[in-house]
Amino acid sequence: MDTRPAATHWLDDPRNVKRLWRGFLVVLALTVLAGLVVPMHPHFAIEALFGFSAWFGFLACAAMIVVAKGLALLLKRPDSYYERRDD
């Protein structure tokens, strides 16, 4: 019988997950702030707004989640869908 402890993944440590979130937020902030330095060439007037890509991406993601939840309610099957019928 093997008594060695199971190997843990580096993402199992909550400190590493917190570091990842902070790193992602820093990268997001730097990306949005880069809009102040990099010249933009918007095709539409709304694209010229500061941080447009960030909030547009967030709203598109939120809309996809809402649509997916709606589809799940429409397409879901009962828990016993794949159970064998012994009639």
PDB file of N, CA, C and O in Angstrom:
ATOM      1  N   MET A   1       0.853  -1.179   0.000  1.00  0.00           N
ATOM      2  CA  MET A   1       0.000   0.000   0.000  1.00  0.00           C
ATOM      3  C   MET A   1       0.895   1.238   0.000  1.00  0.00           C
ATOM      4  O   MET A   1       1.853   1.324   0.768  1.00  0.00           O
ATOM      5  N   ASP A   2       0.575   2.177  -0.857  1.00  0.00           N
ATOM      6  CA  ASP A   2       1.377   3.390  -0.999  1.00  0.00           C
ATOM      7  C   ASP A   2       0.956   4.405   0.060  1.00  0.00           C
ATOM      8  O   ASP A   2      -0.210   4.794   0.118  1.00  0.00           O
ATOM      9  N   THR A   3       1.899   4.832   0.893  1.00  0.00           N
ATOM     10  CA  THR A   3       1.581   5.781   1.967  1.00  0.00           C
ATOM     11  C   THR A   3       2.078   7.186   1.669  1.00  0.00           C
ATOM     12  O   THR A   3       1.991   8.070   2.521  1.00  0.00           O
ATOM     13  N   ARG A   4       2.599   7.399   0.462  1.00  0.00           N
ATOM     14  CA  ARG A   4       3.065   8.740   0.106  1.00  0.00           C
ATOM     15  C   ARG A   4       1.866   9.680  -0.042  1.00  0.00           C
ATOM     16  O   ARG A   4       0.803   9.262  -0.503  1.00  0.00           O
ATOM     17  N   PRO A   5       2.033  10.940   0.345  1.00  0.00           N
ATOM     18  CA  PRO A   5       0.918  11.888   0.173  1.00  0.00           C
ATOM     19  C   PRO A   5       0.684  12.149  -1.320  1.00  0.00           C
ATOM     20  O   PRO A   5       1.616  12.139  -2.124  1.00  0.00           O
ATOM     21  N   ALA A   6      -0.544  12.375  -1.656  1.00  0.00           N
ATOM     22  CA  ALA A   6      -0.884  12.659  -3.051  1.00  0.00           C
ATOM     23  C   ALA A   6      -0.258  13.983  -3.467  1.00  0.00           C
ATOM     24  O   ALA A   6      -0.244  14.943  -2.696  1.00  0.00           O
ATOM     25  N   ALA A   7       0.254  14.028  -4.677  1.00  0.00           N
ATOM     26  CA  ALA A   7       0.850  15.255  -5.189  1.00  0.00           C
ATOM     27  C   ALA A   7      -0.243  16.294  -5.383  1.00  0.00           C
ATOM     28  O   ALA A   7      -1.317  16.002  -5.908  1.00  0.00           O
ATOM     29  N   THR A   8       0.051  17.505  -4.951  1.00  0.00           N
ATOM     30  CA  THR A   8      -0.923  18.581  -5.101  1.00  0.00           C
ATOM     31  C   THR A   8      -0.524  19.462  -6.276  1.00  0.00           C
ATOM     32  O   THR A   8       0.654  19.601  -6.606  1.00  0.00           O
ATOM     33  N   HIS A   9      -1.517  20.038  -6.884  1.00  0.00           N
ATOM     34  CA  HIS A   9      -1.303  20.939  -8.001  1.00  0.00           C
ATOM     35  C   HIS A   9      -1.027  22.334  -7.444  1.00  0.00           C
ATOM     36  O   HIS A   9      -1.490  22.670  -6.354  1.00  0.00           O
ATOM     37  N   TRP A  10      -0.284  23.136  -8.179  1.00  0.00           N
ATOM     38  CA  TRP A  10       0.058  24.465  -7.673  1.00  0.00           C
ATOM     39  C   TRP A  10      -1.174  25.352  -7.559  1.00  0.00           C
ATOM     40  O   TRP A  10      -1.145  26.333  -6.816  1.00  0.00           O
ATOM     41  N   LEU A  11      -2.254  25.042  -8.269  1.00  0.00           N
ATOM     42  CA  LEU A  11      -3.477  25.834  -8.154  1.00  0.00           C
ATOM     43  C   LEU A  11      -4.326  25.428  -6.952  1.00  0.00           C
ATOM     44  O   LEU A  11      -5.323  26.085  -6.653  1.00  0.00           O
ATOM     45  N   ASP A  12      -3.943  24.354  -6.259  1.00  0.00           N
ATOM     46  CA  ASP A  12      -4.667  23.948  -5.058  1.00  0.00           C
ATOM     47  C   ASP A  12      -4.404  24.891  -3.887  1.00  0.00           C
ATOM     48  O   ASP A  12      -5.177  24.927  -2.930  1.00  0.00           O
ATOM     49  N   ASP A  13      -3.329  25.641  -3.961  1.00  0.00           N
ATOM     50  CA  ASP A  13      -2.984  26.585  -2.898  1.00  0.00           C
ATOM     51  C   ASP A  13      -3.747  27.896  -3.127  1.00  0.00           C
ATOM     52  O   ASP A  13      -3.558  28.541  -4.158  1.00  0.00           O
ATOM     53  N   PRO A  14      -4.611  28.302  -2.176  1.00  0.00           N
ATOM     54  CA  PRO A  14      -5.392  29.533  -2.349  1.00  0.00           C
ATOM     55  C   PRO A  14      -4.526  30.778  -2.555  1.00  0.00           C
ATOM     56  O   PRO A  14      -4.959  31.728  -3.207  1.00  0.00           O
ATOM     57  N   ARG A  15      -3.315  30.782  -2.008  1.00  0.00           N
ATOM     58  CA  ARG A  15      -2.439  31.951  -2.215  1.00  0.00           C
ATOM     59  C   ARG A  15      -2.080  32.103  -3.686  1.00  0.00           C
ATOM     60  O   ARG A  15      -2.016  33.222  -4.195  1.00  0.00           O
ATOM     61  N   ASN A  16      -1.846  30.991  -4.373  1.00  0.00           N
ATOM     62  CA  ASN A  16      -1.507  31.069  -5.790  1.00  0.00           C
ATOM     63  C   ASN A  16      -2.690  31.545  -6.629  1.00  0.00           C
ATOM     64  O   ASN A  16      -2.514  32.285  -7.597  1.00  0.00           O
ATOM     65  N   VAL A  17      -3.890  31.120  -6.256  1.00  0.00           N
ATOM     66  CA  VAL A  17      -5.080  31.568  -6.972  1.00  0.00           C
ATOM     67  C   VAL A  17      -5.258  33.071  -6.782  1.00  0.00           C
ATOM     68  O   VAL A  17      -5.587  33.784  -7.730  1.00  0.00           O
ATOM     69  N   LYS A  18      -5.042  33.549  -5.564  1.00  0.00           N
ATOM     70  CA  LYS A  18      -5.153  34.982  -5.290  1.00  0.00           C
ATOM     71  C   LYS A  18      -4.108  35.760  -6.085  1.00  0.00           C
ATOM     72  O   LYS A  18      -4.398  36.838  -6.604  1.00  0.00           O
ATOM     73  N   ARG A  19      -2.896  35.221  -6.181  1.00  0.00           N
ATOM     74  CA  ARG A  19      -1.845  35.876  -6.975  1.00  0.00           C
ATOM     75  C   ARG A  19      -2.235  35.939  -8.448  1.00  0.00           C
ATOM     76  O   ARG A  19      -1.996  36.948  -9.111  1.00  0.00           O
ATOM     77  N   LEU A  20      -2.827  34.875  -8.959  1.00  0.00           N
ATOM     78  CA  LEU A  20      -3.274  34.877 -10.352  1.00  0.00           C
ATOM     79  C   LEU A  20      -4.331  35.951 -10.596  1.00  0.00           C
ATOM     80  O   LEU A  20      -4.245  36.692 -11.575  1.00  0.00           O
ATOM     81  N   TRP A  21      -5.326  36.040  -9.717  1.00  0.00           N
ATOM     82  CA  TRP A  21      -6.360  37.053  -9.862  1.00  0.00           C
ATOM     83  C   TRP A  21      -5.750  38.447  -9.855  1.00  0.00           C
ATOM     84  O   TRP A  21      -6.099  39.284 -10.688  1.00  0.00           O
ATOM     85  N   ARG A  22      -4.853  38.694  -8.930  1.00  0.00           N
ATOM     86  CA  ARG A  22      -4.209  40.014  -8.865  1.00  0.00           C
ATOM     87  C   ARG A  22      -3.411  40.285 -10.136  1.00  0.00           C
ATOM     88  O   ARG A  22      -3.444  41.397 -10.664  1.00  0.00           O
ATOM     89  N   GLY A  23      -2.700  39.286 -10.627  1.00  0.00           N
ATOM     90  CA  GLY A  23      -1.940  39.450 -11.861  1.00  0.00           C
ATOM     91  C   GLY A  23      -2.842  39.740 -13.049  1.00  0.00           C
ATOM     92  O   GLY A  23      -2.530  40.601 -13.871  1.00  0.00           O
ATOM     93  N   PHE A  24      -3.968  39.022 -13.145  1.00  0.00           N
ATOM     94  CA  PHE A  24      -4.907  39.268 -14.233  1.00  0.00           C
ATOM     95  C   PHE A  24      -5.483  40.677 -14.155  1.00  0.00           C
ATOM     96  O   PHE A  24      -5.642  41.342 -15.178  1.00  0.00           O
ATOM     97  N   LEU A  25      -5.795  41.133 -12.941  1.00  0.00           N
ATOM     98  CA  LEU A  25      -6.336  42.483 -12.785  1.00  0.00           C
ATOM     99  C   LEU A  25      -5.306  43.546 -13.159  1.00  0.00           C
ATOM    100  O   LEU A  25      -5.657  44.565 -13.755  1.00  0.00           O
ATOM    101  N   VAL A  26      -4.051  43.318 -12.819  1.00  0.00           N
ATOM    102  CA  VAL A  26      -2.992  44.261 -13.192  1.00  0.00           C
ATOM    103  C   VAL A  26      -2.848  44.318 -14.712  1.00  0.00           C
ATOM    104  O   VAL A  26      -2.729  45.401 -15.285  1.00  0.00           O
ATOM    105  N   VAL A  27      -2.857  43.171 -15.355  1.00  0.00           N
ATOM    106  CA  VAL A  27      -2.744  43.135 -16.826  1.00  0.00           C
ATOM    107  C   VAL A  27      -3.948  43.829 -17.459  1.00  0.00           C
ATOM    108  O   VAL A  27      -3.791  44.569 -18.430  1.00  0.00           O
ATOM    109  N   LEU A  28      -5.146  43.601 -16.924  1.00  0.00           N
ATOM    110  CA  LEU A  28      -6.337  44.259 -17.446  1.00  0.00           C
ATOM    111  C   LEU A  28      -6.223  45.771 -17.295  1.00  0.00           C
ATOM    112  O   LEU A  28      -6.513  46.511 -18.235  1.00  0.00           O
ATOM    113  N   ALA A  29      -5.803  46.235 -16.120  1.00  0.00           N
ATOM    114  CA  ALA A  29      -5.661  47.678 -15.891  1.00  0.00           C
ATOM    115  C   ALA A  29      -4.614  48.281 -16.828  1.00  0.00           C
ATOM    116  O   ALA A  29      -4.830  49.356 -17.387  1.00  0.00           O
ATOM    117  N   LEU A  30      -3.493  47.600 -17.001  1.00  0.00           N
ATOM    118  CA  LEU A  30      -2.459  48.102 -17.908  1.00  0.00           C
ATOM    119  C   LEU A  30      -2.952  48.142 -19.355  1.00  0.00           C
ATOM    120  O   LEU A  30      -2.620  49.057 -20.108  1.00  0.00           O
ATOM    121  N   THR A  31      -3.734  47.156 -19.726  1.00  0.00           N
ATOM    122  CA  THR A  31      -4.280  47.132 -21.088  1.00  0.00           C
ATOM    123  C   THR A  31      -5.240  48.303 -21.308  1.00  0.00           C
ATOM    124  O   THR A  31      -5.210  48.945 -22.358  1.00  0.00           O
ATOM    125  N   VAL A  32      -6.082  48.577 -20.326  1.00  0.00           N
ATOM    126  CA  VAL A  32      -7.019  49.696 -20.453  1.00  0.00           C
ATOM    127  C   VAL A  32      -6.250  51.016 -20.445  1.00  0.00           C
ATOM    128  O   VAL A  32      -6.560  51.916 -21.226  1.00  0.00           O
ATOM    129  N   LEU A  33      -5.263  51.139 -19.582  1.00  0.00           N
ATOM    130  CA  LEU A  33      -4.474  52.369 -19.522  1.00  0.00           C
ATOM    131  C   LEU A  33      -3.637  52.580 -20.776  1.00  0.00           C
ATOM    132  O   LEU A  33      -3.291  53.717 -21.097  1.00  0.00           O
ATOM    133  N   ALA A  34      -3.310  51.525 -21.480  1.00  0.00           N
ATOM    134  CA  ALA A  34      -2.559  51.664 -22.728  1.00  0.00           C
ATOM    135  C   ALA A  34      -3.369  52.435 -23.764  1.00  0.00           C
ATOM    136  O   ALA A  34      -2.807  53.006 -24.699  1.00  0.00           O
ATOM    137  N   GLY A  35      -4.684  52.452 -23.598  1.00  0.00           N
ATOM    138  CA  GLY A  35      -5.535  53.229 -24.495  1.00  0.00           C
ATOM    139  C   GLY A  35      -5.266  54.718 -24.426  1.00  0.00           C
ATOM    140  O   GLY A  35      -5.611  55.451 -25.353  1.00  0.00           O
ATOM    141  N   LEU A  36      -4.651  55.183 -23.335  1.00  0.00           N
ATOM    142  CA  LEU A  36      -4.289  56.594 -23.218  1.00  0.00           C
ATOM    143  C   LEU A  36      -3.042  56.927 -24.025  1.00  0.00           C
ATOM    144  O   LEU A  36      -2.862  58.068 -24.452  1.00  0.00           O
ATOM    145  N   VAL A  37      -2.182  55.939 -24.234  1.00  0.00           N
ATOM    146  CA  VAL A  37      -0.895  56.161 -24.889  1.00  0.00           C
ATOM    147  C   VAL A  37      -0.939  55.794 -26.367  1.00  0.00           C
ATOM    148  O   VAL A  37      -0.376  56.498 -27.205  1.00  0.00           O
ATOM    149  N   VAL A  38      -1.602  54.700 -26.680  1.00  0.00           N
ATOM    150  CA  VAL A  38      -1.644  54.198 -28.049  1.00  0.00           C
ATOM    151  C   VAL A  38      -2.728  54.951 -28.824  1.00  0.00           C
ATOM    152  O   VAL A  38      -3.864  55.044 -28.357  1.00  0.00           O
ATOM    153  N   PRO A  39      -2.395  55.486 -29.993  1.00  0.00           N
ATOM    154  CA  PRO A  39      -3.425  56.183 -30.776  1.00  0.00           C
ATOM    155  C   PRO A  39      -4.481  55.194 -31.295  1.00  0.00           C
ATOM    156  O   PRO A  39      -4.152  54.155 -31.867  1.00  0.00           O
ATOM    157  N   MET A  40      -5.734  55.538 -31.083  1.00  0.00           N
ATOM    158  CA  MET A  40      -6.834  54.679 -31.496  1.00  0.00           C
ATOM    159  C   MET A  40      -7.338  55.120 -32.867  1.00  0.00           C
ATOM    160  O   MET A  40      -7.272  56.301 -33.209  1.00  0.00           O
ATOM    161  N   HIS A  41      -7.833  54.179 -33.639  1.00  0.00           N
ATOM    162  CA  HIS A  41      -8.408  54.462 -34.945  1.00  0.00           C
ATOM    163  C   HIS A  41      -9.811  53.854 -34.997  1.00  0.00           C
ATOM    164  O   HIS A  41     -10.042  52.853 -35.676  1.00  0.00           O
ATOM    165  N   PRO A  42     -10.752  54.482 -34.262  1.00  0.00           N
ATOM    166  CA  PRO A  42     -12.096  53.889 -34.187  1.00  0.00           C
ATOM    167  C   PRO A  42     -12.861  54.040 -35.502  1.00  0.00           C
ATOM    168  O   PRO A  42     -12.718  55.033 -36.215  1.00  0.00           O
ATOM    169  N   HIS A  43     -13.666  53.038 -35.796  1.00  0.00           N
ATOM    170  CA  HIS A  43     -14.531  53.085 -36.971  1.00  0.00           C
ATOM    171  C   HIS A  43     -15.863  53.745 -36.637  1.00  0.00           C
ATOM    172  O   HIS A  43     -16.501  54.345 -37.501  1.00  0.00           O
ATOM    173  N   PHE A  44     -16.275  53.630 -35.384  1.00  0.00           N
ATOM    174  CA  PHE A  44     -17.532  54.214 -34.929  1.00  0.00           C
ATOM    175  C   PHE A  44     -17.240  55.130 -33.755  1.00  0.00           C
ATOM    176  O   PHE A  44     -16.228  54.961 -33.074  1.00  0.00           O
ATOM    177  N   ALA A  45     -18.109  56.095 -33.508  1.00  0.00           N
ATOM    178  CA  ALA A  45     -17.881  57.086 -32.452  1.00  0.00           C
ATOM    179  C   ALA A  45     -17.805  56.443 -31.070  1.00  0.00           C
ATOM    180  O   ALA A  45     -17.022  56.879 -30.226  1.00  0.00           O
ATOM    181  N   ILE A  46     -18.602  55.424 -30.835  1.00  0.00           N
ATOM    182  CA  ILE A  46     -18.621  54.789 -29.509  1.00  0.00           C
ATOM    183  C   ILE A  46     -17.291  54.107 -29.193  1.00  0.00           C
ATOM    184  O   ILE A  46     -16.920  53.983 -28.026  1.00  0.00           O
ATOM    185  N   GLU A  47     -16.577  53.669 -30.218  1.00  0.00           N
ATOM    186  CA  GLU A  47     -15.283  53.017 -29.999  1.00  0.00           C
ATOM    187  C   GLU A  47     -14.230  53.979 -29.472  1.00  0.00           C
ATOM    188  O   GLU A  47     -13.206  53.543 -28.946  1.00  0.00           O
ATOM    189  N   ALA A  48     -14.462  55.264 -29.602  1.00  0.00           N
ATOM    190  CA  ALA A  48     -13.509  56.262 -29.135  1.00  0.00           C
ATOM    191  C   ALA A  48     -13.586  56.469 -27.624  1.00  0.00           C
ATOM    192  O   ALA A  48     -12.705  57.108 -27.048  1.00  0.00           O
ATOM    193  N   LEU A  49     -14.614  55.944 -26.975  1.00  0.00           N
ATOM    194  CA  LEU A  49     -14.744  56.085 -25.524  1.00  0.00           C
ATOM    195  C   LEU A  49     -13.618  55.344 -24.812  1.00  0.00           C
ATOM    196  O   LEU A  49     -13.184  54.281 -25.257  1.00  0.00           O
ATOM    197  N   PHE A  50     -13.150  55.911 -23.708  1.00  0.00           N
ATOM    198  CA  PHE A  50     -12.076  55.286 -22.933  1.00  0.00           C
ATOM    199  C   PHE A  50     -12.552  53.970 -22.335  1.00  0.00           C
ATOM    200  O   PHE A  50     -13.590  53.919 -21.675  1.00  0.00           O
ATOM    201  N   GLY A  51     -11.792  52.908 -22.569  1.00  0.00           N
ATOM    202  CA  GLY A  51     -12.109  51.594 -22.010  1.00  0.00           C
ATOM    203  C   GLY A  51     -13.241  50.886 -22.728  1.00  0.00           C
ATOM    204  O   GLY A  51     -13.815  49.942 -22.184  1.00  0.00           O
ATOM    205  N   PHE A  52     -13.575  51.315 -23.932  1.00  0.00           N
ATOM    206  CA  PHE A  52     -14.694  50.705 -24.658  1.00  0.00           C
ATOM    207  C   PHE A  52     -14.516  49.202 -24.810  1.00  0.00           C
ATOM    208  O   PHE A  52     -15.452  48.442 -24.563  1.00  0.00           O
ATOM    209  N   SER A  53     -13.336  48.767 -25.209  1.00  0.00           N
ATOM    210  CA  SER A  53     -13.113  47.333 -25.439  1.00  0.00           C
ATOM    211  C   SER A  53     -13.321  46.529 -24.165  1.00  0.00           C
ATOM    212  O   SER A  53     -13.858  45.423 -24.214  1.00  0.00           O
ATOM    213  N   ALA A  54     -12.903  47.070 -23.026  1.00  0.00           N
ATOM    214  CA  ALA A  54     -13.041  46.357 -21.759  1.00  0.00           C
ATOM    215  C   ALA A  54     -14.502  46.185 -21.382  1.00  0.00           C
ATOM    216  O   ALA A  54     -14.931  45.073 -21.070  1.00  0.00           O
ATOM    217  N   TRP A  55     -15.278  47.267 -21.404  1.00  0.00           N
ATOM    218  CA  TRP A  55     -16.675  47.103 -20.986  1.00  0.00           C
ATOM    219  C   TRP A  55     -17.506  46.407 -22.046  1.00  0.00           C
ATOM    220  O   TRP A  55     -18.480  45.736 -21.707  1.00  0.00           O
ATOM    221  N   PHE A  56     -17.156  46.544 -23.315  1.00  0.00           N
ATOM    222  CA  PHE A  56     -17.871  45.810 -24.352  1.00  0.00           C
ATOM    223  C   PHE A  56     -17.628  44.308 -24.184  1.00  0.00           C
ATOM    224  O   PHE A  56     -18.564  43.514 -24.287  1.00  0.00           O
ATOM    225  N   GLY A  57     -16.377  43.916 -23.925  1.00  0.00           N
ATOM    226  CA  GLY A  57     -16.066  42.508 -23.697  1.00  0.00           C
ATOM    227  C   GLY A  57     -16.783  41.962 -22.479  1.00  0.00           C
ATOM    228  O   GLY A  57     -17.289  40.840 -22.500  1.00  0.00           O
ATOM    229  N   PHE A  58     -16.829  42.760 -21.406  1.00  0.00           N
ATOM    230  CA  PHE A  58     -17.525  42.325 -20.194  1.00  0.00           C
ATOM    231  C   PHE A  58     -19.014  42.131 -20.454  1.00  0.00           C
ATOM    232  O   PHE A  58     -19.593  41.126 -20.038  1.00  0.00           O
ATOM    233  N   LEU A  59     -19.636  43.088 -21.139  1.00  0.00           N
ATOM    234  CA  LEU A  59     -21.073  42.984 -21.420  1.00  0.00           C
ATOM    235  C   LEU A  59     -21.373  41.824 -22.370  1.00  0.00           C
ATOM    236  O   LEU A  59     -22.387  41.144 -22.218  1.00  0.00           O
ATOM    237  N   ALA A  60     -20.494  41.596 -23.350  1.00  0.00           N
ATOM    238  CA  ALA A  60     -20.699  40.470 -24.266  1.00  0.00           C
ATOM    239  C   ALA A  60     -20.590  39.145 -23.518  1.00  0.00           C
ATOM    240  O   ALA A  60     -21.368  38.225 -23.771  1.00  0.00           O
ATOM    241  N   CYS A  61     -19.638  39.045 -22.608  1.00  0.00           N
ATOM    242  CA  CYS A  61     -19.476  37.825 -21.814  1.00  0.00           C
ATOM    243  C   CYS A  61     -20.696  37.608 -20.911  1.00  0.00           C
ATOM    244  O   CYS A  61     -21.197  36.490 -20.797  1.00  0.00           O
ATOM    245  N   ALA A  62     -21.163  38.674 -20.279  1.00  0.00           N
ATOM    246  CA  ALA A  62     -22.346  38.564 -19.414  1.00  0.00           C
ATOM    247  C   ALA A  62     -23.565  38.144 -20.233  1.00  0.00           C
ATOM    248  O   ALA A  62     -24.373  37.340 -19.767  1.00  0.00           O
ATOM    249  N   ALA A  63     -23.706  38.678 -21.446  1.00  0.00           N
ATOM    250  CA  ALA A  63     -24.830  38.303 -22.301  1.00  0.00           C
ATOM    251  C   ALA A  63     -24.743  36.828 -22.696  1.00  0.00           C
ATOM    252  O   ALA A  63     -25.763  36.139 -22.731  1.00  0.00           O
ATOM    253  N   MET A  64     -23.546  36.341 -22.992  1.00  0.00           N
ATOM    254  CA  MET A  64     -23.390  34.927 -23.346  1.00  0.00           C
ATOM    255  C   MET A  64     -23.761  34.024 -22.172  1.00  0.00           C
ATOM    256  O   MET A  64     -24.346  32.959 -22.369  1.00  0.00           O
ATOM    257  N   ILE A  65     -23.425  34.441 -20.963  1.00  0.00           N
ATOM    258  CA  ILE A  65     -23.775  33.653 -19.781  1.00  0.00           C
ATOM    259  C   ILE A  65     -25.291  33.597 -19.607  1.00  0.00           C
ATOM    260  O   ILE A  65     -25.847  32.536 -19.325  1.00  0.00           O
ATOM    261  N   VAL A  66     -25.957  34.740 -19.776  1.00  0.00           N
ATOM    262  CA  VAL A  66     -27.420  34.782 -19.639  1.00  0.00           C
ATOM    263  C   VAL A  66     -28.082  33.901 -20.698  1.00  0.00           C
ATOM    264  O   VAL A  66     -29.017  33.161 -20.394  1.00  0.00           O
ATOM    265  N   VAL A  67     -27.600  33.977 -21.940  1.00  0.00           N
ATOM    266  CA  VAL A  67     -28.160  33.154 -23.018  1.00  0.00           C
ATOM    267  C   VAL A  67     -27.921  31.670 -22.730  1.00  0.00           C
ATOM    268  O   VAL A  67     -28.811  30.848 -22.947  1.00  0.00           O
ATOM    269  N   ALA A  68     -26.734  31.325 -22.247  1.00  0.00           N
ATOM    270  CA  ALA A  68     -26.432  29.929 -21.936  1.00  0.00           C
ATOM    271  C   ALA A  68     -27.330  29.409 -20.818  1.00  0.00           C
ATOM    272  O   ALA A  68     -27.794  28.271 -20.877  1.00  0.00           O
ATOM    273  N   LYS A  69     -27.576  30.228 -19.807  1.00  0.00           N
ATOM    274  CA  LYS A  69     -28.478  29.812 -18.721  1.00  0.00           C
ATOM    275  C   LYS A  69     -29.894  29.600 -19.254  1.00  0.00           C
ATOM    276  O   LYS A  69     -30.576  28.653 -18.861  1.00  0.00           O
ATOM    277  N   GLY A  70     -30.332  30.489 -20.154  1.00  0.00           N
ATOM    278  CA  GLY A  70     -31.652  30.332 -20.758  1.00  0.00           C
ATOM    279  C   GLY A  70     -31.752  29.060 -21.587  1.00  0.00           C
ATOM    280  O   GLY A  70     -32.753  28.348 -21.515  1.00  0.00           O
ATOM    281  N   LEU A  71     -30.724  28.773 -22.368  1.00  0.00           N
ATOM    282  CA  LEU A  71     -30.702  27.544 -23.160  1.00  0.00           C
ATOM    283  C   LEU A  71     -30.703  26.311 -22.266  1.00  0.00           C
ATOM    284  O   LEU A  71     -31.339  25.305 -22.582  1.00  0.00           O
ATOM    285  N   ALA A  72     -29.986  26.395 -21.150  1.00  0.00           N
ATOM    286  CA  ALA A  72     -29.948  25.257 -20.226  1.00  0.00           C
ATOM    287  C   ALA A  72     -31.348  24.970 -19.674  1.00  0.00           C
ATOM    288  O   ALA A  72     -31.730  23.810 -19.524  1.00  0.00           O
ATOM    289  N   LEU A  73     -32.103  26.013 -19.375  1.00  0.00           N
ATOM    290  CA  LEU A  73     -33.471  25.808 -18.887  1.00  0.00           C
ATOM    291  C   LEU A  73     -34.356  25.210 -19.968  1.00  0.00           C
ATOM    292  O   LEU A  73     -35.241  24.405 -19.680  1.00  0.00           O
ATOM    293  N   LEU A  74     -34.118  25.600 -21.204  1.00  0.00           N
ATOM    294  CA  LEU A  74     -34.939  25.124 -22.311  1.00  0.00           C
ATOM    295  C   LEU A  74     -34.591  23.696 -22.715  1.00  0.00           C
ATOM    296  O   LEU A  74     -35.484  22.922 -23.061  1.00  0.00           O
ATOM    297  N   LEU A  75     -33.316  23.334 -22.679  1.00  0.00           N
ATOM    298  CA  LEU A  75     -32.861  22.060 -23.220  1.00  0.00           C
ATOM    299  C   LEU A  75     -32.582  20.976 -22.185  1.00  0.00           C
ATOM    300  O   LEU A  75     -32.250  19.849 -22.552  1.00  0.00           O
ATOM    301  N   LYS A  76     -32.710  21.291 -20.915  1.00  0.00           N
ATOM    302  CA  LYS A  76     -32.332  20.301 -19.907  1.00  0.00           C
ATOM    303  C   LYS A  76     -33.263  19.091 -19.914  1.00  0.00           C
ATOM    304  O   LYS A  76     -34.425  19.180 -20.309  1.00  0.00           O
ATOM    305  N   ARG A  77     -32.730  17.980 -19.473  1.00  0.00           N
ATOM    306  CA  ARG A  77     -33.459  16.722 -19.372  1.00  0.00           C
ATOM    307  C   ARG A  77     -33.618  16.366 -17.898  1.00  0.00           C
ATOM    308  O   ARG A  77     -32.833  16.811 -17.061  1.00  0.00           O
ATOM    309  N   PRO A  78     -34.624  15.568 -17.583  1.00  0.00           N
ATOM    310  CA  PRO A  78     -34.771  15.138 -16.179  1.00  0.00           C
ATOM    311  C   PRO A  78     -33.603  14.237 -15.766  1.00  0.00           C
ATOM    312  O   PRO A  78     -32.929  13.652 -16.613  1.00  0.00           O
ATOM    313  N   ASP A  79     -33.379  14.137 -14.467  1.00  0.00           N
ATOM    314  CA  ASP A  79     -32.285  13.326 -13.946  1.00  0.00           C
ATOM    315  C   ASP A  79     -32.399  11.865 -14.356  1.00  0.00           C
ATOM    316  O   ASP A  79     -31.387  11.176 -14.480  1.00  0.00           O
ATOM    317  N   SER A  80     -33.598  11.393 -14.562  1.00  0.00           N
ATOM    318  CA  SER A  80     -33.812   9.982 -14.889  1.00  0.00           C
ATOM    319  C   SER A  80     -33.855   9.732 -16.398  1.00  0.00           C
ATOM    320  O   SER A  80     -34.325   8.679 -16.827  1.00  0.00           O
ATOM    321  N   TYR A  81     -33.382  10.662 -17.198  1.00  0.00           N
ATOM    322  CA  TYR A  81     -33.491  10.564 -18.654  1.00  0.00           C
ATOM    323  C   TYR A  81     -32.793   9.329 -19.207  1.00  0.00           C
ATOM    324  O   TYR A  81     -33.322   8.673 -20.105  1.00  0.00           O
ATOM    325  N   TYR A  82     -31.613   9.003 -18.684  1.00  0.00           N
ATOM    326  CA  TYR A  82     -30.845   7.880 -19.221  1.00  0.00           C
ATOM    327  C   TYR A  82     -31.033   6.582 -18.431  1.00  0.00           C
ATOM    328  O   TYR A  82     -30.382   5.581 -18.729  1.00  0.00           O
ATOM    329  N   GLU A  83     -31.900   6.589 -17.446  1.00  0.00           N
ATOM    330  CA  GLU A  83     -32.122   5.378 -16.672  1.00  0.00           C
ATOM    331  C   GLU A  83     -32.874   4.353 -17.502  1.00  0.00           C
ATOM    332  O   GLU A  83     -33.669   4.686 -18.381  1.00  0.00           O
ATOM    333  N   ARG A  84     -32.603   3.132 -17.202  1.00  0.00           N
ATOM    334  CA  ARG A  84     -33.217   2.025 -17.922  1.00  0.00           C
ATOM    335  C   ARG A  84     -34.664   1.833 -17.465  1.00  0.00           C
ATOM    336  O   ARG A  84     -34.970   1.900 -16.275  1.00  0.00           O
ATOM    337  N   ARG A  85     -35.517   1.599 -18.410  1.00  0.00           N
ATOM    338  CA  ARG A  85     -36.912   1.325 -18.083  1.00  0.00           C
ATOM    339  C   ARG A  85     -37.118  -0.173 -18.016  1.00  0.00           C
ATOM    340  O   ARG A  85     -36.872  -0.887 -18.988  1.00  0.00           O
ATOM    341  N   ASP A  86     -37.561  -0.635 -16.892  1.00  0.00           N
ATOM    342  CA  ASP A  86     -37.842  -2.062 -16.720  1.00  0.00           C
ATOM    343  C   ASP A  86     -39.358  -2.264 -16.657  1.00  0.00           C
ATOM    344  O   ASP A  86     -39.902  -2.646 -15.620  1.00  0.00           O
ATOM    345  N   ASP A  87     -40.023  -2.005 -17.771  1.00  0.00           N
ATOM    346  CA  ASP A  87     -41.481  -2.153 -17.819  1.00  0.00           C
ATOM    347  C   ASP A  87     -41.881  -3.592 -17.992  1.00  0.00           C
ATOM    348  O   ASP A  87     -43.072  -3.898 -18.052  1.00  0.00           O
TER     349      ASP A  87
END
